[in-house]
Amino acid sequence: MTKLFPQSRWLLTGSLCLALVLSTLPACQPPALESSVRLECMQKMHVNFAPGANWDSLTALDGWQRWDNGRVLTQSFAVPFYRVRPKITAEITLQSAGDPWDKSGSLMLLPEAASSLLDVGFTADTLSEFPGITLEQTGSSTDYAPTLELLRFITPFGVGHFSQVERIDEYRPVYIPRWEDSVHWESDISHLWETLGDTMTLGVYLDTWTPEGYTLDVGVRFEAKPATVVTAPSLRTIALVNTTKFGSEQHHYDAFSRSALTVPVTLNETAYNAALHYTVTGHGGHGEGDEFVPCEHQLTWNGDSCLTFTPWRDDCASFRRFNPSSGVWMDRTFWRGDSLDERIASSDLSRTGWCPGSQVDPLEIPLGDLPPGVHELSIAVPAAQPFSDSEMNFWNVAAYLTYEVH
C-alpha cells in the first residue's frame, strides 16, 4: 500500500515552493520524498490528570483522544513515502506545568492489525485477561499486541515551572550555573520504518496525578537518504510484552516477585538476524523498594540464556540541573580530616535503570536466525519484591522482536 502524504501536518526543511508543489499532487500517488520532513505531533500541549473534564468535547480541537482522565493520549498520523528507508528520530521536549515530581512517561506505537491497548487497556472486565499485557496468539494469528515503545522517559523534578522560583534557587549547587528551562530527549527509531506503515497511531503516556501536569512538544523527524544508497533488507517487528500500567483499571505489574513472565511467539517464516529489544525500569518509592535496590534480570529465549544483567543508573547527579524541585537534605562527609555537611538531592540517588530527567534506551540482544515455529521468551527477576499499599514495587518492562525478511 502506498504511504499517504499528510499535507497539513508536515514542516518541510526544503523550500516553500517544494511544499506548494507537493500539496497539489494527488494524495493517492504521492512522490517519493528526497527532502527531510518533521511531523509536529504536539506543540506546547498541556498533559495533566483531570478526572472531571469532558474529554470528548476536546478531541476535535487538537486531534488527540484522551484516556485515563487525560494521562494517555492517542492520535493517528499519515507517514510520508520514501524509496529508501529514511533516518527517523522521535523527539520530546518537556516542561513542568506545576507538577513537582518525577514521573514515568512513554511515546508509543499502537498496532494497527490486532487488538491493542485501546481495545482492552481501559476496560475493567477484560483487563484481568492480560495481567502482563503480553502478545496473545491463536495459531498463527495475533489476537492482541502490546504497545511498542518508541521512547521511554522519566520526567525530572519540576523543570521549567520551578526553575525561576527565587527560594528554590537557594538550593542550586555551585557547580550548576542555572536551572534548565526544559528537558529534551531523542531516540533513533529508523529500524521501525516498515512497522510505522502508511498510517501510524501514536500514544503519549504520562504518569501524572496532578491537575497541573506538564507541557509537551512531540515530533517525529524523517531525514531522506540518497537514492543511490543500497536498500537494506525489509524488517518486521513483533511487540512481545509491555507491563507499564497504561489502563485506569490495570494494576502495577509485580508478578516477577512470584514467577517469571513467559511469552510464546509463533513465527510463520524464517527470522533472519533477529534481535530482541528490551526496556526496563524498576519502581517503588520507599527506601528499600525496587526503585532503589539492584535486581538482576534473567532473560532466556527457548530456554537458553540470552541476557543476564542488573539495570542500574549511578549517574543521576549529572541530571541535577533539570531537577529544581527535588527534595534536598544534608549529609555528613569527611574531607582532609574535617567533618563537613554536604547537600544531597533526591534526584541524585541511584535507581533501577533510570534517573529523573533521563530517557531509557532499550538493550538490543542479537538472537541470530530463528526458524519458523513456536518460540518462547522468559523474563525472570528473582529478587523482585511484591506490591503493597505501603511498598509499591513494580517493574515497567517492554520487549519487541525485529528481524530481516529475505
Secondary structure, DSSP 8 states (H G I E B T S, - for coil): ------GGGEEESS-HHHHHHHHTS-TTS-----S-EEEEEEEEEEE---TTS-GGGGHHHHS-EEEGGGTEEEEEEE----SS--EEEEEEEEEESS--S--EEEEEEE-SSSB-HHHHTT-HHHHTT-TT-B-EEETTEEEE---EEEEEEE--SSTTTSTT-HHHHTT--TT-SS--S-EEEEEE-GGGHHHH-SEEEEEEEE---SSS-EEEEEEEEEE---TTS----EEEEEEEEE-S--STT-----GGGTS-EEEEEEESS-EEEEEEEEEEEEE--STTSTTTS---EEEEETTEEEEEE---B--GGGGGGG-TT--EEEEEEEETTEEEEEEEEGGGS-BSS--TT-EE--EEEEEEEE-SEEEEEEEE-TT-----SSS--EEEEEEEEEEEE-
